[in-house]
């Protein structure tokens, strides 16, 4: 699933490690999320949305196959 | 104390206890299998316990870093690796059992087959349990 996580993180001026710490996940998970290799659970998606003060749909782009 | 760390310490303490018993049993019986098994269990349990104690002494930051290693992605990877390992083990058991039977070591083939069947049965019980739970 495509997402704007990297774009939003860079806009906020934070590193992957800082975002990982804030979301209580590992840095590798942030990396995998950003390059689309891993899709977050609904709980993590909500945490991410809350962190950036946006809706889930504004961060994760759902495209039907 | 963090629940995960506490559980790891408890489990490894049990390993140390069992290891000591195995070592002593091996010493009494003069078994060259039980003694190293017990010793290895003790050493492994102590090392893992010491690692947890070090993490606890490292404070909140270290504990958070430790917890992050058990996040959802790592849990998923662990589950996938376990699932694939199980499938490959079943396949390998089948092949090994057949090979041992072909070369005339049917006792060994039987043991391997029994172990594989037991694991498959355990898998079915676990599958049933989780299908009820979810």
N, CA and C atoms of all chains as a GROMACS GRO file, in nm:
protein
  597
    1UNK      N    1   0.084  -0.118   0.000
    1UNK     CA    2   0.000   0.000   0.000
    1UNK      C    3   0.089   0.124   0.000
    2UNK      N    4   0.053   0.216  -0.090
    2UNK     CA    5   0.133   0.340  -0.095
    2UNK      C    6   0.096   0.428   0.024
    3UNK      N    7   0.191   0.509   0.063
    3UNK     CA    8   0.164   0.602   0.173
    3UNK      C    9   0.254   0.724   0.163
    4UNK      N   10   0.216   0.826   0.243
    4UNK     CA   11   0.292   0.952   0.242
    4UNK      C   12   0.378   0.964   0.367
    5UNK      N   13   0.408   0.853   0.429
    5UNK     CA   14   0.476   0.857   0.559
    5UNK      C   15   0.612   0.926   0.552
    6UNK      N   16   0.690   0.889   0.451
    6UNK     CA   17   0.824   0.951   0.440
    6UNK      C   18   0.813   1.101   0.417
    7UNK      N   19   0.720   1.137   0.330
    7UNK     CA   20   0.700   1.280   0.297
    7UNK      C   21   0.660   1.358   0.423
    8UNK      N   22   0.566   1.302   0.499
    8UNK     CA   23   0.519   1.370   0.619
    8UNK      C   24   0.628   1.377   0.726
    9UNK      N   25   0.704   1.271   0.737
    9UNK     CA   26   0.813   1.268   0.837
    9UNK      C   27   0.917   1.375   0.806
   10UNK      N   28   0.951   1.385   0.678
   10UNK     CA   29   1.054   1.485   0.638
   10UNK      C   30   1.001   1.626   0.653
   11UNK      N   31   0.874   1.643   0.628
   11UNK     CA   32   0.811   1.777   0.647
   11UNK      C   33   0.823   1.820   0.792
   12UNK      N   34   0.807   1.721   0.881
   12UNK     CA   35   0.814   1.749   1.024
   12UNK      C   36   0.959   1.761   1.072
   13UNK      N   37   1.051   1.718   0.988
   13UNK     CA   38   1.193   1.731   1.020
   13UNK      C   39   1.241   1.632   1.126
   14UNK      N   40   1.186   1.512   1.124
   14UNK     CA   41   1.230   1.412   1.223
   14UNK      C   42   1.291   1.290   1.153
   15UNK      N   43   1.377   1.221   1.227
   15UNK     CA   44   1.442   1.103   1.173
   15UNK      C   45   1.353   0.980   1.195
   16UNK      N   46   1.388   0.874   1.125
   16UNK     CA   47   1.311   0.749   1.140
   16UNK      C   48   1.316   0.699   1.286
   17UNK      N   49   1.433   0.715   1.349
   17UNK     CA   50   1.447   0.668   1.487
   17UNK      C   51   1.352   0.742   1.581
   18UNK      N   52   1.338   0.872   1.556
   18UNK     CA   53   1.250   0.953   1.643
   18UNK      C   54   1.105   0.915   1.624
   19UNK      N   55   1.068   0.893   1.497
   19UNK     CA   56   0.930   0.853   1.469
   19UNK      C   57   0.903   0.716   1.528
   20UNK      N   58   1.001   0.626   1.515
   20UNK     CA   59   0.987   0.491   1.571
   20UNK      C   60   0.965   0.496   1.722
   21UNK      N   61   1.041   0.582   1.786
   21UNK     CA   62   1.029   0.594   1.932
   21UNK      C   63   0.892   0.648   1.971
   22UNK      N   64   0.846   0.745   1.895
   22UNK     CA   65   0.716   0.805   1.925
   22UNK      C   66   0.602   0.704   1.906
   23UNK      N   67   0.618   0.616   1.806
   23UNK     CA   68   0.513   0.520   1.776
   23UNK      C   69   0.533   0.386   1.849
   24UNK      N   70   0.645   0.376   1.921
   24UNK     CA   71   0.679   0.255   1.998
   24UNK      C   72   0.696   0.132   1.908
   25UNK      N   73   0.761   0.155   1.796
   25UNK     CA   74   0.798   0.044   1.707
   25UNK      C   75   0.947   0.056   1.677
   26UNK      N   76   1.001  -0.042   1.606
   26UNK     CA   77   1.143  -0.038   1.573
   26UNK      C   78   1.166   0.051   1.450
   27UNK      N   79   1.291   0.097   1.434
   27UNK     CA   80   1.325   0.182   1.319
   27UNK      C   81   1.306   0.104   1.189
   28UNK      N   82   1.333  -0.027   1.193
   28UNK     CA   83   1.317  -0.110   1.074
   28UNK      C   84   1.172  -0.112   1.028
   29UNK      N   85   1.081  -0.108   1.123
   29UNK     CA   86   0.938  -0.106   1.089
   29UNK      C   87   0.903   0.023   1.016
   30UNK      N   88   0.957   0.134   1.062
   30UNK     CA   89   0.932   0.263   0.995
   30UNK      C   90   0.987   0.256   0.852
   31UNK      N   91   1.106   0.204   0.838
   31UNK     CA   92   1.166   0.190   0.705
   31UNK      C   93   1.079   0.106   0.613
   32UNK      N   94   1.031  -0.006   0.664
   32UNK     CA   95   0.946  -0.096   0.584
   32UNK      C   96   0.813  -0.030   0.550
   33UNK      N   97   0.761   0.048   0.643
   33UNK     CA   98   0.634   0.119   0.616
   33UNK      C   99   0.654   0.220   0.505
   34UNK      N  100   0.763   0.296   0.513
   34UNK     CA  101   0.786   0.403   0.418
   34UNK      C  102   0.807   0.352   0.276
   35UNK      N  103   0.874   0.238   0.263
   35UNK     CA  104   0.893   0.189   0.126
   35UNK      C  105   0.786   0.090   0.082
   36UNK      N  106   0.679   0.081   0.161
   36UNK     CA  107   0.562   0.005   0.120
   36UNK      C  108   0.575  -0.146   0.130
   37UNK      N  109   0.683  -0.194   0.193
   37UNK     CA  110   0.700  -0.339   0.203
   37UNK      C  111   0.614  -0.399   0.314
   38UNK      N  112   0.570  -0.313   0.404
   38UNK     CA  113   0.489  -0.363   0.516
   38UNK      C  114   0.370  -0.271   0.536
   39UNK      N  115   0.251  -0.331   0.553
   39UNK     CA  116   0.131  -0.252   0.582
   39UNK      C  117   0.101  -0.258   0.731
   40UNK      N  118   0.072  -0.144   0.792
   40UNK     CA  119   0.052  -0.143   0.937
   40UNK      C  120  -0.081  -0.204   0.976
   41UNK      N  121  -0.091  -0.245   1.101
   41UNK     CA  122  -0.219  -0.288   1.154
   41UNK      C  123  -0.306  -0.164   1.172
   42UNK      N  124  -0.434  -0.185   1.197
   42UNK     CA  125  -0.526  -0.072   1.214
   42UNK      C  126  -0.486   0.012   1.335
   43UNK      N  127  -0.436  -0.055   1.438
   43UNK     CA  128  -0.395   0.017   1.560
   43UNK      C  129  -0.276   0.109   1.529
   44UNK      N  130  -0.179   0.055   1.457
   44UNK     CA  131  -0.061   0.136   1.424
   44UNK      C  132  -0.098   0.246   1.327
   45UNK      N  133  -0.188   0.217   1.235
   45UNK     CA  134  -0.233   0.320   1.139
   45UNK      C  135  -0.299   0.436   1.214
   46UNK      N  136  -0.378   0.403   1.315
   46UNK     CA  137  -0.443   0.508   1.396
   46UNK      C  138  -0.339   0.589   1.472
   47UNK      N  139  -0.240   0.520   1.525
   47UNK     CA  140  -0.133   0.589   1.601
   47UNK      C  141  -0.059   0.687   1.511
   48UNK      N  142  -0.030   0.640   1.388
   48UNK     CA  143   0.042   0.724   1.293
   48UNK      C  144  -0.043   0.847   1.257
   49UNK      N  145  -0.170   0.822   1.231
   49UNK     CA  146  -0.261   0.932   1.194
   49UNK      C  147  -0.270   1.034   1.308
   50UNK      N  148  -0.279   0.984   1.429
   50UNK     CA  149  -0.289   1.073   1.545
   50UNK      C  150  -0.159   1.152   1.562
   51UNK      N  151  -0.048   1.087   1.536
   51UNK     CA  152   0.082   1.155   1.552
   51UNK      C  153   0.093   1.274   1.457
   52UNK      N  154   0.049   1.252   1.333
   52UNK     CA  155   0.060   1.360   1.234
   52UNK      C  156  -0.064   1.449   1.230
   53UNK      N  157  -0.159   1.418   1.314
   53UNK     CA  158  -0.283   1.496   1.321
   53UNK      C  159  -0.358   1.497   1.187
   54UNK      N  160  -0.362   1.381   1.127
   54UNK     CA  161  -0.430   1.367   0.998
   54UNK      C  162  -0.522   1.245   1.004
   55UNK      N  163  -0.602   1.228   0.899
   55UNK     CA  164  -0.685   1.106   0.891
   55UNK      C  165  -0.600   0.995   0.829
   56UNK      N  166  -0.640   0.871   0.853
   56UNK     CA  167  -0.566   0.757   0.797
   56UNK      C  168  -0.563   0.766   0.645
   57UNK      N  169  -0.676   0.804   0.587
   57UNK     CA  170  -0.685   0.810   0.440
   57UNK      C  171  -0.595   0.918   0.382
   58UNK      N  172  -0.557   1.015   0.463
   58UNK     CA  173  -0.467   1.121   0.415
   58UNK      C  174  -0.322   1.074   0.414
   59UNK      N  175  -0.297   0.964   0.482
   59UNK     CA  176  -0.159   0.913   0.490
   59UNK      C  177  -0.144   0.787   0.404
   60UNK      N  178  -0.238   0.695   0.413
   60UNK     CA  179  -0.231   0.568   0.341
   60UNK      C  180  -0.327   0.571   0.222
   61UNK      N  181  -0.271   0.535   0.107
   61UNK     CA  182  -0.350   0.544  -0.016
   61UNK      C  183  -0.392   0.403  -0.058
   62UNK      N  184  -0.521   0.378  -0.046
   62UNK     CA  185  -0.573   0.246  -0.081
   62UNK      C  186  -0.606   0.243  -0.229
   63UNK      N  187  -0.543   0.148  -0.300
   63UNK     CA  188  -0.572   0.132  -0.443
   63UNK      C  189  -0.621  -0.010  -0.468
   64UNK      N  190  -0.736  -0.022  -0.529
   64UNK     CA  191  -0.789  -0.156  -0.559
   64UNK      C  192  -0.708  -0.218  -0.670
   65UNK      N  193  -0.677  -0.349  -0.653
   65UNK     CA  194  -0.596  -0.417  -0.755
   65UNK      C  195  -0.678  -0.451  -0.877
   66UNK      N  196   0.784  -0.428   3.728
   66UNK     CA  197   0.876  -0.479   3.624
   66UNK      C  198   0.798  -0.507   3.496
   67UNK      N  199   0.860  -0.478   3.382
   67UNK     CA  200   0.798  -0.504   3.253
   67UNK      C  201   0.756  -0.651   3.242
   68UNK      N  202   0.633  -0.674   3.196
   68UNK     CA  203   0.575  -0.809   3.196
   68UNK      C  204   0.655  -0.906   3.109
   69UNK      N  205   0.694  -0.861   2.989
   69UNK     CA  206   0.768  -0.950   2.898
   69UNK      C  207   0.902  -0.989   2.958
   70UNK      N  208   0.971  -0.890   3.014
   70UNK     CA  209   1.102  -0.916   3.075
   70UNK      C  210   1.087  -1.012   3.193
   71UNK      N  211   0.982  -0.989   3.272
   71UNK     CA  212   0.959  -1.076   3.388
   71UNK      C  213   0.935  -1.219   3.341
   72UNK      N  214   0.855  -1.238   3.237
   72UNK     CA  215   0.828  -1.373   3.185
   72UNK      C  216   0.954  -1.440   3.133
   73UNK      N  217   1.037  -1.361   3.064
   73UNK     CA  218   1.162  -1.417   3.010
   73UNK      C  219   1.252  -1.461   3.125
   74UNK      N  220   1.260  -1.379   3.230
   74UNK     CA  221   1.342  -1.416   3.346
   74UNK      C  222   1.288  -1.543   3.412
   75UNK      N  223   1.157  -1.553   3.425
   75UNK     CA  224   1.096  -1.672   3.488
   75UNK      C  225   1.124  -1.798   3.405
   76UNK      N  226   1.104  -1.787   3.274
   76UNK     CA  227   1.125  -1.903   3.186
   76UNK      C  228   1.271  -1.948   3.191
   77UNK      N  229   1.362  -1.849   3.185
   77UNK     CA  230   1.504  -1.885   3.187
   77UNK      C  231   1.550  -1.935   3.323
   78UNK      N  232   1.487  -1.889   3.428
   78UNK     CA  233   1.516  -1.944   3.560
   78UNK      C  234   1.474  -2.091   3.566
   79UNK      N  235   1.361  -2.121   3.504
   79UNK     CA  236   1.315  -2.260   3.496
   79UNK      C  237   1.415  -2.345   3.416
   80UNK      N  238   1.467  -2.286   3.307
   80UNK     CA  239   1.568  -2.356   3.226
   80UNK      C  240   1.690  -2.387   3.310
   81UNK      N  241   1.731  -2.291   3.393
   81UNK     CA  242   1.848  -2.310   3.480
   81UNK      C  243   1.820  -2.424   3.578
   82UNK      N  244   1.700  -2.421   3.638
   82UNK     CA  245   1.661  -2.525   3.734
   82UNK      C  246   1.660  -2.664   3.670
   83UNK      N  247   1.595  -2.673   3.554
   83UNK     CA  248   1.588  -2.801   3.483
   83UNK      C  249   1.728  -2.845   3.441
   84UNK      N  250   1.807  -2.749   3.398
   84UNK     CA  251   1.944  -2.779   3.356
   84UNK      C  252   2.027  -2.838   3.469
   85UNK      N  253   2.010  -2.780   3.587
   85UNK     CA  254   2.083  -2.832   3.705
   85UNK      C  255   2.041  -2.976   3.733
   86UNK      N  256   1.909  -3.000   3.728
   86UNK     CA  257   1.858  -3.136   3.753
   86UNK      C  258   1.913  -3.235   3.651
   87UNK      N  259   1.912  -3.193   3.524
   87UNK     CA  260   1.963  -3.280   3.418
   87UNK      C  261   2.112  -3.309   3.438
   88UNK      N  262   2.184  -3.205   3.475
   88UNK     CA  263   2.330  -3.220   3.497
   88UNK      C  264   2.356  -3.319   3.611
   89UNK      N  265   2.283  -3.300   3.720
   89UNK     CA  266   2.302  -3.388   3.837
   89UNK      C  267   2.261  -3.531   3.802
   90UNK      N  268   2.149  -3.544   3.728
   90UNK     CA  269   2.104  -3.678   3.687
   90UNK      C  270   2.210  -3.744   3.598
   91UNK      N  271   2.266  -3.664   3.507
   91UNK     CA  272   2.370  -3.714   3.418
   91UNK      C  273   2.495  -3.756   3.494
   92UNK      N  274   2.526  -3.677   3.598
   92UNK     CA  275   2.644  -3.707   3.682
   92UNK      C  276   2.624  -3.839   3.756
   93UNK      N  277   2.504  -3.858   3.810
   93UNK     CA  278   2.474  -3.980   3.885
   93UNK      C  279   2.473  -4.103   3.794
   94UNK      N  280   2.409  -4.084   3.677
   94UNK     CA  281   2.397  -4.198   3.583
   94UNK      C  282   2.524  -4.217   3.499
   95UNK      N  283   2.611  -4.118   3.502
   95UNK     CA  284   2.730  -4.124   3.418
   95UNK      C  285   2.694  -4.108   3.271
   96UNK      N  286   2.593  -4.027   3.245
   96UNK     CA  287   2.545  -4.010   3.108
   96UNK      C  288   2.622  -3.897   3.038
   97UNK      N  289   2.678  -3.929   2.923
   97UNK     CA  290   2.752  -3.827   2.846
   97UNK      C  291   2.658  -3.744   2.759
   98UNK      N  292   2.530  -3.771   2.769
   98UNK     CA  293   2.431  -3.692   2.695
   98UNK      C  294   2.362  -3.592   2.788
   99UNK      N  295   2.323  -3.642   2.906
   99UNK     CA  296   2.248  -3.556   3.000
   99UNK      C  297   2.333  -3.444   3.058
  100UNK      N  298   2.459  -3.474   3.087
  100UNK     CA  299   2.544  -3.373   3.152
  100UNK      C  300   2.565  -3.250   3.063
  101UNK      N  301   2.607  -3.267   2.937
  101UNK     CA  302   2.620  -3.147   2.852
  101UNK      C  303   2.486  -3.080   2.824
  102UNK      N  304   2.380  -3.159   2.816
  102UNK     CA  305   2.247  -3.101   2.794
  102UNK      C  306   2.210  -3.011   2.911
  103UNK      N  307   2.234  -3.063   3.032
  103UNK     CA  308   2.205  -2.985   3.152
  103UNK      C  309   2.293  -2.862   3.162
  104UNK      N  310   2.422  -2.879   3.134
  104UNK     CA  311   2.515  -2.767   3.142
  104UNK      C  312   2.479  -2.658   3.042
  105UNK      N  313   2.446  -2.699   2.922
  105UNK     CA  314   2.406  -2.602   2.818
  105UNK      C  315   2.281  -2.527   2.856
  106UNK      N  316   2.188  -2.598   2.914
  106UNK     CA  317   2.063  -2.536   2.958
  106UNK      C  318   2.088  -2.432   3.067
  107UNK      N  319   2.177  -2.466   3.160
  107UNK     CA  320   2.211  -2.374   3.270
  107UNK      C  321   2.278  -2.248   3.214
  108UNK      N  322   2.376  -2.268   3.129
  108UNK     CA  323   2.451  -2.154   3.073
  108UNK      C  324   2.359  -2.064   2.991
  109UNK      N  325   2.279  -2.126   2.907
  109UNK     CA  326   2.186  -2.050   2.823
  109UNK      C  327   2.088  -1.970   2.908
  110UNK      N  328   2.035  -2.034   3.013
  110UNK     CA  329   1.940  -1.967   3.102
  110UNK      C  330   2.003  -1.851   3.175
  111UNK      N  331   2.126  -1.870   3.221
  111UNK     CA  332   2.196  -1.763   3.295
  111UNK      C  333   2.226  -1.645   3.204
  112UNK      N  334   2.276  -1.674   3.085
  112UNK     CA  335   2.311  -1.566   2.991
  112UNK      C  336   2.188  -1.484   2.954
  113UNK      N  337   2.079  -1.552   2.925
  113UNK     CA  338   1.957  -1.480   2.887
  113UNK      C  339   1.900  -1.400   3.004
  114UNK      N  340   1.910  -1.454   3.124
  114UNK     CA  341   1.863  -1.382   3.243
  114UNK      C  342   1.948  -1.257   3.265
  115UNK      N  343   2.078  -1.273   3.250
  115UNK     CA  344   2.169  -1.159   3.270
  115UNK      C  345   2.141  -1.049   3.168
  116UNK      N  346   2.106  -1.091   3.046
  116UNK     CA  347   2.072  -0.992   2.942
  116UNK      C  348   1.949  -0.911   2.983
  117UNK      N  349   1.850  -0.980   3.040
  117UNK     CA  350   1.728  -0.911   3.085
  117UNK      C  351   1.759  -0.817   3.201
  118UNK      N  352   1.844  -0.860   3.293
  118UNK     CA  353   1.881  -0.776   3.408
  118UNK      C  354   1.953  -0.650   3.359
  119UNK      N  355   2.039  -0.668   3.258
  119UNK     CA  356   2.112  -0.554   3.201
  119UNK      C  357   2.015  -0.453   3.138
  120UNK      N  358   1.913  -0.506   3.070
  120UNK     CA  359   1.813  -0.419   3.008
  120UNK      C  360   1.737  -0.342   3.117
  121UNK      N  361   1.700  -0.412   3.224
  121UNK     CA  362   1.627  -0.347   3.334
  121UNK      C  363   1.712  -0.236   3.397
  122UNK      N  364   1.841  -0.263   3.411
  122UNK     CA  365   1.930  -0.164   3.472
  122UNK      C  366   1.950  -0.044   3.380
  123UNK      N  367   1.928  -0.064   3.251
  123UNK     CA  368   1.947   0.043   3.153
  123UNK      C  369   1.840   0.150   3.159
  124UNK      N  370   1.735   0.124   3.234
  124UNK     CA  371   1.630   0.226   3.252
  124UNK      C  372   1.521   0.218   3.147
  125UNK      N  373   1.433   0.319   3.150
  125UNK     CA  374   1.315   0.322   3.063
  125UNK      C  375   1.351   0.319   2.915
  126UNK      N  376   1.456   0.391   2.879
  126UNK     CA  377   1.497   0.400   2.738
  126UNK      C  378   1.535   0.262   2.684
  127UNK      N  379   1.612   0.188   2.762
  127UNK     CA  380   1.655   0.053   2.720
  127UNK      C  381   1.536  -0.041   2.712
  128UNK      N  382   1.445  -0.030   2.808
  128UNK     CA  383   1.326  -0.115   2.810
  128UNK      C  384   1.239  -0.087   2.687
  129UNK      N  385   1.225   0.041   2.654
  129UNK     CA  386   1.146   0.079   2.535
  129UNK      C  387   1.210   0.025   2.408
  130UNK      N  388   1.342   0.034   2.402
  130UNK     CA  389   1.417  -0.016   2.285
  130UNK      C  390   1.397  -0.167   2.272
  131UNK      N  391   1.398  -0.235   2.385
  131UNK     CA  392   1.377  -0.380   2.389
  131UNK      C  393   1.236  -0.415   2.342
  132UNK      N  394   1.139  -0.340   2.393
  132UNK     CA  395   0.998  -0.365   2.357
  132UNK      C  396   0.974  -0.341   2.208
  133UNK      N  397   1.044  -0.242   2.153
  133UNK     CA  398   1.026  -0.210   2.010
  133UNK      C  399   1.067  -0.328   1.922
  134UNK      N  400   1.158  -0.411   1.970
  134UNK     CA  401   1.201  -0.529   1.893
  134UNK      C  402   1.088  -0.632   1.883
  135UNK      N  403   0.984  -0.618   1.966
  135UNK     CA  404   0.870  -0.709   1.964
  135UNK      C  405   0.748  -0.640   1.903
  136UNK      N  406   0.772  -0.542   1.815
  136UNK     CA  407   0.659  -0.472   1.755
  136UNK      C  408   0.588  -0.562   1.654
  137UNK      N  409   0.479  -0.512   1.595
  137UNK     CA  410   0.392  -0.596   1.512
  137UNK      C  411   0.463  -0.654   1.390
  138UNK      N  412   0.554  -0.576   1.330
  138UNK     CA  413   0.623  -0.627   1.211
  138UNK      C  414   0.713  -0.743   1.247
  139UNK      N  415   0.789  -0.729   1.356
  139UNK     CA  416   0.878  -0.836   1.401
  139UNK      C  417   0.799  -0.959   1.444
  140UNK      N  418   0.683  -0.936   1.504
  140UNK     CA  419   0.596  -1.047   1.544
  140UNK      C  420   0.546  -1.122   1.420
  141UNK      N  421   0.511  -1.046   1.316
  141UNK     CA  422   0.465  -1.106   1.191
  141UNK      C  423   0.577  -1.187   1.125
  142UNK      N  424   0.696  -1.132   1.123
  142UNK     CA  425   0.811  -1.200   1.063
  142UNK      C  426   0.838  -1.331   1.138
  143UNK      N  427   0.832  -1.323   1.271
  143UNK     CA  428   0.855  -1.440   1.355
  143UNK      C  429   0.750  -1.548   1.327
  144UNK      N  430   0.624  -1.507   1.313
  144UNK     CA  431   0.515  -1.602   1.286
  144UNK      C  432   0.534  -1.667   1.148
  145UNK      N  433   0.570  -1.588   1.049
  145UNK     CA  434   0.591  -1.642   0.913
  145UNK      C  435   0.708  -1.739   0.911
  146UNK      N  436   0.816  -1.701   0.981
  146UNK     CA  437   0.935  -1.788   0.986
  146UNK      C  438   0.900  -1.919   1.055
  147UNK      N  439   0.822  -1.911   1.164
  147UNK     CA  440   0.781  -2.032   1.237
  147UNK      C  441   0.695  -2.122   1.151
  148UNK      N  442   0.602  -2.061   1.079
  148UNK     CA  443   0.512  -2.137   0.993
  148UNK      C  444   0.589  -2.209   0.882
  149UNK      N  445   0.679  -2.136   0.818
  149UNK     CA  446   0.758  -2.197   0.710
  149UNK      C  447   0.850  -2.306   0.764
  150UNK      N  448   0.910  -2.280   0.880
  150UNK     CA  449   0.998  -2.379   0.943
  150UNK      C  450   0.922  -2.508   0.971
  151UNK      N  451   0.800  -2.493   1.021
  151UNK     CA  452   0.719  -2.610   1.052
  151UNK      C  453   0.691  -2.692   0.926
  152UNK      N  454   0.654  -2.623   0.819
  152UNK     CA  455   0.625  -2.693   0.692
  152UNK      C  456   0.749  -2.764   0.640
  153UNK      N  457   0.864  -2.695   0.645
  153UNK     CA  458   0.988  -2.755   0.596
  153UNK      C  459   1.030  -2.872   0.684
  154UNK      N  460   1.005  -2.859   0.815
  154UNK     CA  461   1.038  -2.969   0.906
  154UNK      C  462   0.955  -3.092   0.873
  155UNK      N  463   0.826  -3.074   0.847
  155UNK     CA  464   0.739  -3.187   0.813
  155UNK      C  465   0.788  -3.255   0.686
  156UNK      N  466   0.826  -3.172   0.587
  156UNK     CA  467   0.875  -3.226   0.460
  156UNK      C  468   1.006  -3.302   0.482
  157UNK      N  469   1.096  -3.240   0.558
  157UNK     CA  470   1.226  -3.301   0.586
  157UNK      C  471   1.209  -3.431   0.664
  158UNK      N  472   1.116  -3.432   0.758
  158UNK     CA  473   1.091  -3.554   0.837
  158UNK      C  474   1.044  -3.667   0.747
  159UNK      N  475   0.955  -3.634   0.656
  159UNK     CA  476   0.903  -3.735   0.563
  159UNK      C  477   1.018  -3.794   0.479
  160UNK      N  478   1.100  -3.705   0.428
  160UNK     CA  479   1.212  -3.750   0.343
  160UNK      C  480   1.312  -3.833   0.424
  161UNK      N  481   1.349  -3.782   0.543
  161UNK     CA  482   1.446  -3.853   0.629
  161UNK      C  483   1.393  -3.988   0.673
  162UNK      N  484   1.266  -3.990   0.711
  162UNK     CA  485   1.205  -4.114   0.754
  162UNK      C  486   1.210  -4.218   0.642
  163UNK      N  487   1.178  -4.175   0.520
  163UNK     CA  488   1.181  -4.265   0.406
  163UNK      C  489   1.322  -4.314   0.379
  164UNK      N  490   1.419  -4.224   0.385
  164UNK     CA  491   1.559  -4.262   0.359
  164UNK      C  492   1.608  -4.363   0.463
  165UNK      N  493   1.581  -4.334   0.591
  165UNK     CA  494   1.624  -4.426   0.697
  165UNK      C  495   1.558  -4.563   0.682
  166UNK      N  496   1.431  -4.564   0.642
  166UNK     CA  497   1.361  -4.692   0.622
  166UNK      C  498   1.424  -4.767   0.505
  167UNK      N  499   1.459  -4.695   0.399
  167UNK     CA  500   1.518  -4.758   0.280
  167UNK      C  501   1.654  -4.820   0.308
  168UNK      N  502   1.730  -4.753   0.398
  168UNK     CA  503   1.864  -4.807   0.426
  168UNK      C  504   1.864  -4.909   0.540
  169UNK      N  505   1.743  -4.946   0.584
  169UNK     CA  506   1.732  -5.054   0.682
  169UNK      C  507   1.730  -5.007   0.827
  170UNK      N  508   1.728  -4.875   0.852
  170UNK     CA  509   1.724  -4.827   0.990
  170UNK      C  510   1.581  -4.788   1.025
  171UNK      N  511   1.497  -4.888   1.034
  171UNK     CA  512   1.354  -4.862   1.051
  171UNK      C  513   1.320  -4.806   1.189
  172UNK      N  514   1.400  -4.840   1.288
  172UNK     CA  515   1.374  -4.786   1.424
  172UNK      C  516   1.386  -4.634   1.423
  173UNK      N  517   1.491  -4.587   1.359
  173UNK     CA  518   1.514  -4.442   1.350
  173UNK      C  519   1.404  -4.376   1.267
  174UNK      N  520   1.369  -4.442   1.158
  174UNK     CA  521   1.262  -4.390   1.070
  174UNK      C  522   1.132  -4.376   1.147
  175UNK      N  523   1.104  -4.474   1.232
  175UNK     CA  524   0.980  -4.475   1.310
  175UNK      C  525   0.978  -4.358   1.410
  176UNK      N  526   1.091  -4.337   1.476
  176UNK     CA  527   1.099  -4.228   1.575
  176UNK      C  528   1.076  -4.094   1.507
  177UNK      N  529   1.141  -4.074   1.392
  177UNK     CA  530   1.124  -3.948   1.318
  177UNK      C  531   0.978  -3.931   1.276
  178UNK      N  532   0.917  -4.038   1.232
  178UNK     CA  533   0.777  -4.032   1.188
  178UNK      C  534   0.685  -3.999   1.305
  179UNK      N  535   0.712  -4.060   1.420
  179UNK     CA  536   0.629  -4.033   1.540
  179UNK      C  537   0.641  -3.887   1.583
  180UNK      N  538   0.763  -3.835   1.583
  180UNK     CA  539   0.785  -3.695   1.622
  180UNK      C  540   0.711  -3.601   1.528
  181UNK      N  541   0.721  -3.630   1.397
  181UNK     CA  542   0.652  -3.546   1.298
  181UNK      C  543   0.500  -3.552   1.318
  182UNK      N  544   0.448  -3.672   1.343
  182UNK     CA  545   0.303  -3.687   1.365
  182UNK      C  546   0.260  -3.612   1.490
  183UNK      N  547   0.341  -3.618   1.594
  183UNK     CA  548   0.309  -3.549   1.718
  183UNK      C  549   0.303  -3.399   1.695
  184UNK      N  550   0.399  -3.346   1.619
  184UNK     CA  551   0.402  -3.202   1.590
  184UNK      C  552   0.282  -3.160   1.506
  185UNK      N  553   0.245  -3.243   1.411
  185UNK     CA  554   0.129  -3.211   1.328
  185UNK      C  555   0.002  -3.211   1.412
  186UNK      N  556  -0.006  -3.306   1.505
  186UNK     CA  557  -0.121  -3.313   1.595
  186UNK      C  558  -0.127  -3.187   1.682
  187UNK      N  559  -0.012  -3.146   1.736
  187UNK     CA  560  -0.006  -3.025   1.818
  187UNK      C  561  -0.050  -2.904   1.734
  188UNK      N  562  -0.006  -2.900   1.608
  188UNK     CA  563  -0.045  -2.791   1.518
  188UNK      C  564  -0.198  -2.788   1.502
  189UNK      N  565  -0.258  -2.905   1.484
  189UNK     CA  566  -0.404  -2.911   1.465
  189UNK      C  567  -0.478  -2.863   1.589
  190UNK      N  568  -0.426  -2.901   1.707
  190UNK     CA  569  -0.488  -2.856   1.833
  190UNK      C  570  -0.477  -2.704   1.844
  191UNK      N  571  -0.359  -2.651   1.814
  191UNK     CA  572  -0.339  -2.505   1.821
  191UNK      C  573  -0.429  -2.433   1.721
  192UNK      N  574  -0.441  -2.490   1.601
  192UNK     CA  575  -0.526  -2.429   1.498
  192UNK      C  576  -0.670  -2.425   1.546
  193UNK      N  577  -0.715  -2.538   1.604
  193UNK     CA  578  -0.852  -2.546   1.656
  193UNK      C  579  -0.874  -2.441   1.766
  194UNK      N  580  -0.777  -2.430   1.855
  194UNK     CA  581  -0.785  -2.335   1.967
  194UNK      C  582  -0.798  -2.192   1.915
  195UNK      N  583  -0.712  -2.154   1.821
  195UNK     CA  584  -0.714  -2.016   1.771
  195UNK      C  585  -0.837  -1.989   1.684
  196UNK      N  586  -0.886  -2.093   1.617
  196UNK     CA  587  -1.007  -2.070   1.536
  196UNK      C  588  -1.127  -2.048   1.627
  197UNK      N  589  -1.125  -2.108   1.745
  197UNK     CA  590  -1.232  -2.083   1.843
  197UNK      C  591  -1.216  -1.945   1.906
  198UNK      N  592  -1.091  -1.911   1.932
  198UNK     CA  593  -1.064  -1.784   2.000
  198UNK      C  594  -1.098  -1.665   1.912
  199UNK      N  595  -1.069  -1.677   1.781
  199UNK     CA  596  -1.091  -1.563   1.692
  199UNK      C  597  -1.208  -1.588   1.596
   0.00000   0.00000   0.00000
